[in-house]
């Protein structure tokens, strides 16, 4: 019986792509890939625990560069409100580093589970978008660290205690990592626009028509996201987002030109504008046949089906 047989030599990826895997096999594959991804994160967590101290020293540089924080060539200690705060913070940093170290493995496991449901062309563009997303996130993280470095002095100096006050260590690290995550995600905004254009949802001309709204949103987001109330950090972030937006629009125009978009019969017509109607023949008057070949004859009636003759043979 060939009911339970599978194609010999076919991988799980091929069987998931052609739909020959059962629901139970899909769950088993999901369990296997989750286990591999978790194992990669655990291995990265071990390496991140060893790198937690250098990462903490890097994140604490904006605080140590504040006036009066360096004593005898060493940075003053942070405040710690509970005995376990230092250990918990080290575990948090180790987890962040472990996610970064194990990213190639757990991202591949996630991709290998989703990719069979995509077409070959969709998988190709997904590779391109993922390759672009990583540098964009890294650029946003670097910009966030630079903005925190320049804006932290203003925040402390504008307070009632001045820059001589010490900061609580867990809240400071949480503030810096949140800014890095926020800026990194914000830099993925033009990639989202490109995905909408490449899937045919939005044209490049439509994206360019939104430039006033996008510029306003970029400056409003920068004003809320940057810790520095001054114009430096806000303007820097907003200009970077606007530049990425116009680059994305330029790439969208190239994509539309490659696919031949904008040459349709409705090109140049707004959504609320009626398209012109063209008639190739004279208006039809009452009693005049519609077709030039003459009037259409009435259809012939369909004969009724003949009754089925039933025969009952004697059982011998």
Protein Blocks (a to p, Z undefined) as FASTA:
>chain_A
ZZlpccehiafklmmmnopacfklmmmmmmmmmmmmmmmmmmmmmmmmmmmmmmmmmmmm
mmmmpghkagghiacddddfbfklmmmmmmmmmmmmmmmmmmmmmmmmmmmmmmmmpcfk
lmmmmmmmmmmmmmmmmmmmmmmmmmmmmmmmmmmmmmmnojmbccdfklmmmmmmmmmm
mmmmmmmmmmmmmmmmmnomacfklmmmmmmmmmmmmmmmmmmmpmblbfklmmmmmmmm
mmmmmmmmmmmmmmmmmnopaiamkgoiafklccddddfbdcddehiafblnbpcddddd
ddddddddddddddZZ
